[in-house]
């Protein structure tokens, strides 16, 4: 397609969504009003539900009344109601029939969660988020060719399956693909049949067979699993970088994990200064944020997707009655546990993620970790954001890059002090691991005063122990755990040694000369 045709299509798209940009500008300027309106809409739509009757939704007219009357919920609090819904019972947590349930393979528990995804959530949240990504991007880059070529989507690992007479479950990505309008097939690859293959390794093979003849200009998905796919595509095609296969590649829309540890690996595989990377915050529970400005790492919190947000300062998280802030009174630089109320039946649900506001008016966030994924065995309060910033500092100083990592405590024994053990799979290892370790420790001290206090003069914590694992170790470990692909993530920080000991045992059998994971 020539330049003029492409510009014409993009212009039509921008005209269609001009009003949407006006709506977004409205909640940028008046976030509290937009959120109160959203909450009252959710309450009104579920007044007749079992939960709505229990808390007398019909009499709730304000945010304050809602917070006073409805308690915070963890997944186990809602599990019995969700299980009834999965068997086809209606009007339990929301006023709409729920046919779809997203199977969430979060890292906070080995048990699967099943998140209700009614049609209103698909339309007003997940699909709307996808459209808004295009709206932001094409508004900034009107000459892009993403509407006239293919986007490669690496979907989840759980295929849609029946769980009741008329209810289904699967990874969110599988549900979205299964319900997407037919027109999306014109701009997406692989085919729906291949996208919904449950076995990750088989899916990667089939994607290679299908997509090399397409003109792919964008990738969508989780960075770690897309790297596995991209490396396989290069071996399959006998090429050294992806631009030799798809010279017009321009965009990677990513989410699920922090992109920073993977950035250098993507730059090596896609060596183009014009390649763009756009982050989204799209979970099974909802589509929360979009990087609306590629020069700003913060993601705009989307306030009209059927979701009402509350934020618990992590300093108060776990207390009996923690203060729950709204967008009206949050502050920058504070780590908050995210609480959501959705039109899909999640009421004051503690999702398990932690976020920090990088901007107010507009309200922009970054993901800082998980409420259960931190290390605080010795009072050091180490969170994922600390860890990844410190790794980035050490890598830049030593010209190293990292594929994957996980961290666990080293417990005190007798007179021995405690510490942290870091298992790192390097893409490019540092020349001197001891220097890397020292730089990592110094960066952690600079980022975290609690850690610094415990490290001072080795008072409580010894120098970190960094172990370099053989290439492919994390891939083999995730394979053994049945956690390949989709929304599965490597646990970064954990307060026990369970994962570290599994990896240490597995790495003893790994081939130290392997250049890549054992994908066929």
N, C-alpha and C positions, 0 to 999 in steps of 0.2 A: 504494500500500500504506500502511495506517495505521500510526501510531506503535507500537501494541501488537504488531502482526504483525511489524514490523521488529525490535523488541526481542526477541521470542520467537526469531526466526531467529538473531539474534546470540548469544543465550544458549545455544542449542543448539550453535552453532559453538564458543563458548568452552568448553563442557563437553567437546566432542570433543577439543579441543587443550589441555586443562588439563595432561595428562600431558606434553605437549611442552614447556610452560613449565617443568615440573620438570626435564626433561632438559637444557634450556638452562641453567637455574640450576646444574646439576651441573658443566658445563664452565666456567661462569663462575668457580666456586670452585676447580676443580682442572684448570686448562688443560693443564698438562704431562702429567698422566696421560691425559687425553682424547686428546691428540695422539699420545702413544706408542702407545696402543691403536689409533688410526686408522692409523698407519703400519704396524703389524704386521698389521692386517687387509688393507691394500693389498698387502703383500708376500706374505702367504699366498695371496691370490686369484690371484696371477700367478706362483707358483712354477714352473709348468710352461711359462711363456712363454719365447720365445727369449732375451729380456733377463734373465728370472728365472734361467734356467739359466746364462747367462754369468757372472752375479755370485753364483751359488749362494745364491739367496734362502732356500732351505730351512734354511740355517745362520745366518741373520741373526735375532738375538733382541733387538737393542737399537738405539736411535737412533744411538749412537756407532759401532757396527759398520757400520750402513747408510751413515753419512756417510764413513767411512773407505774403504768398498769401492766405492761407486757415485759416479762423477764428476758434476760439474755439467754440464748440457746446455743448449746453445742450440738454436734451432729447426733450424738447418742440420745439427746433429749427429743429430737424430732424423728429418730429412726422408727419407732413403732407406727407413727402416723404415715411415714413414707412407705413402709412395708405394706400397709393397708392400701395405699394409693396404687402401689405396684400391682396389687391383685385386682385392680379395677374399681375400687371404691372411690366415689366422687365427693366433692364438697368437704374435704377434710382440712387441708391447710390453705386452700385457695378456692375461689368461686368458679374456676374453670376446670373442665375435664383435663386430666394430665395423661397423655399417651406415651410420652418419651421421658426417659430417665438417663442422665449422663453418668456413666460409671467413672468415678474419679479415682485415679491411682496416685493419690497424694503421698508425700514422703513422711507424713507425720504418723502414719499407722499402716500396718500391713493389711488391715481390713479395707475392703472397697467401700466407698460411699456412693450412694445413688441419689443424684440431685434431680429434683423434678424440673422438667423443661416443658411447660405448656406452650401452646402455639403463641400466646401473647409474648412470652419470653423470646421465642425464636424471632418474631417479627419486630418487636419494639426494642430488643436488646442486641442479640447476636448478629442478626442480619443487618440491622441498622448500623451497628458498629462497623461492619465490613464496608457498607456504603460510605460511611463518614471517613474511613481511611482513604478511600478513593477521592472523596470530596476535598479533603485537606491536601492530598498529594497533587492532584491535578490543578487545584487552585494555585499551588506554588510552582508547579512544573507543567504549564499548559501544553507544551510540545512533546510530552511523554507519549510513548507508543504502547502503554500497558493495556489500553482498551482494544487495540487492534491486533494483538498477538497473545501468546499463551502465558499463563501463570502456573508454575508447578507447585502443587500443594501436596505436602507429605502428611497424610492423615494419620489417625490414631491406630492403635493396635487391637482394639476390641471392636469386632464387627457387630452391627446391629443384630440383636437376638430377641426372640419372644420371651417374655417373663410372665405374661398373663394372657387372658383371652384376647385383649386388645391393647396390651402395653408392651413396650420395647425398651431395651437398654443398649448402650454402647458408649464408646468414647464420644465426647462432645463433637470432635471433628467428624466422626462417622455419622452422627445424627445430622449435623449441618450439611454434609455432602448428600445424605439420603433424602433430605427435605428441600434441597436447593432447587430453584426453578430451572427448567430445561435450558434457558438461555445461557446459564453459567457454563454449560458444557462447551459453548463456543469459544470461551476464553480460558478454560482450565484444562490442565493435563495432570496426571494421567486420566484415563477413562474412569467412570464411576465404578466399573467392575474391578479394576486394579486398585483404585483408591481405597476400596473397602476390604481388600485382602487382609485377613487377621494376622497372618504370619509375617513378621517384619522383614525377614531376610528374603522370603519369596516376593514380597511386595517390592523391595528394592530391585531385585532382578527384573521383575516385570516392568517397573518404571523405566529402567535402562532400555529395555527392548522397545518400549512405546514412545519415548520422548525425544530420542536423539534426532528424529526427523522433523520435530516441531521447532518453531521459532520461539523459544522460551525467553522471556524478558524479565520475569520476576519469579522469586521463590517465596513460599509462605510456610512458616512452621517454627519448630523449636530448634535453636542453633545446633545443639549437640547432635541430634539425629540427622539434621540436614547435612552436617559435615560428613557423617558416615555415608549418606547417599551420594554426596558430591565426590568423595574419594572413590567410591565404587564406579560412578559414572566415568571418571577420568581413566580408571584402569580398563573399564569396559570399552571405551572409545579409543584408548591408546593416546590420550592427549595429556599435556602438562598443566593446562589450566582451563577453566570453564569458558573463557572467551574464545578459545579455539573451537568450541562446540557451538556456543551461542554468543556471537559477537555483539548483539544488541542488549545483552543482559544489563539491567539498570537498577533493580530494586530487590532488596530482601526485607520482607515484612516478618518480624520475629517477635517472640514472646515466650513466656514460660520459665525462662532462667535469665540471669544477668548475662548480657551480651559481651561485657568487657573481657572476660577470660578467653573468648573465642575470636575476638576482633582480628588479631594478627593472623590467625589461621585462615580466616575468610579473605583477608587482603592478599595472602599468598595464592589462594585458589582462584580469586577473581582480581587480578592485578590491574585494576582500572581506577584512576582518580575520580571518575565520574560515577562509580557505583555508589548507590545510596542505601542506607540502612534505617528502617523505621520501626520503632518499638510499639507494641500494643500490649495491653493488660487484659487478656481474654481468658477467663477461667471457666470451669464447668458451671459455676454459680452465677456468672454474668460477665458481660463485657464492660470493663471499668474505665480504662484509660487509653488514650491515643497520643502518640508523639506528633503534635500538630505543627511543630517547627523543628526541622532536622538540625538546626544549629543549637537547640536547647534539649538537653537530655531528659528534662521533665516531661511527664505525660499529662495531658489535660484530663482532669477527672470529668467524665461524661455524666452530667447531672439530670438527664431526661431520658434515661434508658429503662424506666420502670424500677429503679433502685434508689432507695434512701440510705444514706451513709451515716454511720456513727464511728467515732474514733476514741479508743481507750488508750491513754498514755501508758507506755510499757512500764513506767515506774509504779503504776497502780494496777497493772494487769495481774489477775489472780486473787485480788482482794475481794472481800464479800460483796461490797457495793461500789464498784469503781465508777468514777466520773466518766460519762460518755459524752464527748463533744460532738457538735455538728459542724458543718462547714462555716457556720457563723462565728465560731470561737476557737478554731484550730490555730496553731502557730507553726511557723517554719522551724525546721531543724529538730523537731521532736519526733521520736519514734512512736508510732501508734499501732495498736492492734486494730485491724479493720473489722467492722461490724456492719452487716447489710440487712436490709429489709427489701424483698423483691416481690414483684407481681406474680412470681411463680410459687409463692408459699414459704419462703424462708423469712422468718420474723425475728429480727434482732439476732441474727445468726453470726456467730464468731467464726469467720472463715479460716483463720489460722495464719493469714499473712500479716506482715507488718509493713507499714509505709511511712514515708516522711514527706512533708510538703516542701517543695523546692521554690514554690511561688504562691502568692495569694492575689486574687483578682488579676489574672485568672488563677484558679486553683490547680496547681500542677503537683504531681507526686512522683516519687520513685519508690520501688519496692526495696525494702531493706532486709527482709528475711522472713522467717516463720516463727510463730510464737513458741513452737516446740523445737526449733532448730537453732540452738545457741549452746554455748558452753559456759556454765557458771558453777563448776565444781569447787572452785577456790575463791569465788567472789569476783572473778575477772570480767563477767558480763560480756563475753565475746560474741558478737553477732556477725551474720554473714556479710553485712556491708563493711565492717572492719576488716574481715578476712580478705575480701576480694580487692579492696583498695590497697591493702598491704601487699598482696600478691602482685598487683599491677605495678606498684612501686619497685618491688624486687626484680620483676621481669624486665622493666625498662632499664634498670641500672646494670643488668647482666646480659642483655640481649637474649633473654630466654622467653619462651612462650609455653603455655600450659593447655593440655587437652582436658583433663579432669583432675579433681582433687576431693579429698574428704579429711576431716579433722576429728580427733577424739582426745579425751583426757588421758594422761598417764598418772595413775593414782599413786598417792604416797604409800610407801612401804617402809616400816621401821623408821630409820632416821632419814630416809631419802625424801627429797622434796618432790612435788608434783610437776607436771608439765603438760605439753600438748604434743601429740604425734600427728604429723602431716603426711599423708600419703598422696604423692603427686605423680601424675603421668604427664611428662613433658612432651610437647611437640618438638621443641628445641631446648635441650637441657642447658643449664648454665655451665660454664667451664669449671667453676669452682662452687660446689654445693655448699661448702661452709660459708663462703662469702654471701651466697644467696640467702642462707638461713639467718645470718647476722642482719642483713638488710631487711628481711621479713620481720624479724623481731623488733628492729628499730622503728619500722613503719607501724607496727601494732601498738607500740608504746606511744607513738605520736598521735594515733587515732583514738586511743582508749585509755583514759586515765586510771581506770580500775585495773586494767591489765598492767599498766606501767607500774602502779604501786606494788603489785604482787611480784613483778620482775625485779624491782629495785634491789640491788645487791643479792639477787637470787633469794629474796626473803621467803617466798612461798613457791614461786615457779622457777624451774630451770629453763635454760635456753630451749626453744622448740627443737624437736627431733624431726627432721625432714627426711623422708625416705622416697627415693625415686623408683617408681614401679615400671616394669617392662611395658612396652607398647602393647596396647590391646587388653590390659589387665581389667580396666573398668568395663569394657565391652563384654568380656567373658563373665565378669561378675554379674552384670545386669542380665545377661543371658541365663545364667544359672538360677537367678531369682525370678525368671519369667517377667522381666521388666523392660523388654526391648520396645523402643519406639513410643509413639503417641505422646501422652503427657507425663510419662515416667521420667523422674529426675534423679540424679545422683544426690544422695543426702550429703550436704556440705559439712554441717556441724552437728555433733551428737554428743549427749552427755554420758553415753556408755561406750564401751569398746567393741560392741557387737559387730559393727560393720568393718571397723579397722582390722579386727582379728580374722574375719572372713576373707578380706582382701589380702592380708599378709599370708594366709595359708594358700590362697589361690595363686598368688604371685610366685610362690616357690616352684610352681609347675609351669609358669609362663616361659615362652621362648624369648630370651633377651634380644635376639636378632630380628624379631618380627618387626616389619615396618608398618603394619596395619592390623586392624581387628580381623578375626577369622571369618569375614563375610565371604561367601563363595564368589 
